[in-house]
Amino acid sequence: MRPILLCAFANICHFLIKIICYNNLNMSRLKSYENILVSAVDYNFSQNPHENIPQQLFADWINLVSELAKFIQPTFNIPSFPRSFKFETESIPSDGPYSSSANYYMLDFVYYKLIGETDGIMISFEDGRQGGGNSVSVETLQFETHSSAFYPNYLVSSHILKSATSPLATFYISHDETKKAEIKSIFARHREDCVSNKTK
């Protein structure tokens, strides 16, 4: 094998090992939190499409995710959430990804990315999956130099089920036990703000 190919192969192997170790480390530190109120805005997810979720609900939700991410990783930095935004859509395979699969069909992956220089947050959901029941997610992203793109980094991820009748989310956060108390305090303060805004 030529030296340049050996070098390229070594770099790829190094990158894959780095990603596997990083993900394994994050997964081992992953903690879950359920029934977290993310916004004062009422929305019945079970009876309405995700496309119609009020943008203020997303703004409140992203503010919470961003606060948590900054606590876990102080260098986390993203721009302010815009007053309005538009979703992008990509066509993705349901299964497979090979068309020879008996269950194969195409559906839409709908998303919006709020990105800074090296950090980001993505809102996403699927549209068109047979059987429905698709959750809507908000999660942190990290810039990967090898592909010049942003990918989920498992720092903070959250979702609301399609069956939900109010903005109560499940969170998955990568942290050690020493940060648990403050994370619960962040959730409590956000809930108090939501309740206060709801009663105004």
N, C-alpha and C positions, 0 to 999 in steps of 0.2 A: 504494500500500500504506500502511496506517495506521502512524503512528510506533511504536505499541506492538508491532505485528507486525514492523516492521523491526528493532526492538530485540531482540525474541525470536529472530528469524532470525539476527541478528548474533551473539547469545550462543551459539546452537547451532553456528554455523560456527566460532566461536572454540574451543568445546569440542572439536569434531571434529578441528580442526587440532592442538590440544594433545595429544589422544589419539594421533593418527597420529605426531606427532613423538616423543612419549614412547615409543611402541612401537618405532619405527624406531631410536631411540637405544639402547633396551635390547637389541633384536635384534642390533644391530651389535656389542654387547659380550658377547653370549651365548657362554659356553664350556661344553663338555660334558665329563663325567667318567663313565667306565663301570666296572662291576663294583665298586661301592662297597658294602661290608657295612654294613647299617643296624641290625642287631639280632643279639643272641646267641640269640634264639629261633628254633629251626628251624621251617620251614614249607615244604611242597611246594606251591607255587602251581599247578603243572600238574595235580595230582590232587585238589585241594580247592577249594571255593568261596571267593571273597573274603570272603563274609559270616562265615566261620569263622576268619579271620586273628586270632591272639591279640592282645588289646588291648595287651599289653606290647610286642609287636613294633611296633605303631603308636606307642606312647609313646617307644620308643627312636628310631624313625625321625623323629618330630616334634621330639625334642630335638636331633637332628643338623641338621635343616632350620632350626630356630630359631637354633642357634648360628651357622650360616652366614649367615643373614639379619642377625643382630645385628652380625656382623663387617663385612658389606657396608654395612649401614645401621644405625649405632649406636642410632638412635631406635626401631628395631623392638622392639615389646613386645606380648606376648600373655600370657594367664593360664596358670597351670600346667595340664598335661594332667590331666583328671579320672581318678579310679580306674576309672570305667566311663562309657560313653556309648552312645547309640543312633543308628543311621543314620537319615537321612531319605530319602525316595524321591520323585522326580518322574517323571512320564511324559513322554518326549520323542520326537520323530519320528526315525526312523532316517536318512532322507534327505529331501531336499526343501527346505523343510519342507512341501511341498504334497502332498496326498493323491493328486493326479493322477500323481505319479511311479510308475513301474512297480515300483520297489524300496521303496516307502513302507510302513512299518509302525511301530508304537509299541513302545518298550522303556523300561526303567527306568534313570534316572540316580540312583545311590545315593551319598550324600555325608554328611559330618559336618564342620561348621565350628567351629573353635576361634578365637574372635574377641575382640579387645580394643577399645580406643576407635577406633583408626584402622588397626590391622594385624590380620592373621588368618592362619590356616593351614587348608587344606581337604584332607581325604581324600576321594577319589572313584573310582568305577568304574561301568561300564555293566553292566547285567544283562539278558540277553535278546537281544543282537545276534546275528543269524544268522551262523553260522560260528565264533562264540566268539572266543577269542584276545584277550580284553579285558584290558588292563593295569590295575593299580591305581596311583593317583597320590597324591602329597602335594606341595602347592605353596603358596606364600605368596599372601596376598590383601591388597588395599588398599581402604580405604573411599573411595567416590566420592560427594561431596556432591550432585552433580546428581541422583542417583537414590536416595540414602540407602541404598546397598547396597555389599557387598564384592565385588570382582572380582579375578581373577588379575592380578598386576602383573609377572610374569616376573623377579622378583628371584631367587627360588630355586624351581625345579620339579624333580620327580623322579618316576620310575615304575619299577615292576617288572613285567616281562612275565608273561603267563599261563603261558608255557612254563617259567618259572623253577622250579628245585627247591630254592632257598635264597634268603634275603633279600638278594640282590645287586641294587642299583638303578643306574639311569643318572640322572645329575644334569645340569641345565642351570642355570647361574648367570650372572647379569649382573654383570660386573666388568672392570676393566682389568688389564693384565699385572702391575702392581705388587702385586696381591693374590694372585696365583696360588700363590706359595710357602706362604703362611699357610693358604690353603684346603686345599692338599695336606696340610699339617700337621694341620689339623682332622680331615680324613678319617683320617689315620694314627692319631691319638690315639683317635678313636672306634672304629676297628677294634681297637686294642689293648684298649680297655675291653670290647668285645664278646667278644674271645677270652678275656680274663681272667675275665669273668663266666660264660663257657661252661664253663670248666674248674673252677669252684668247686663 
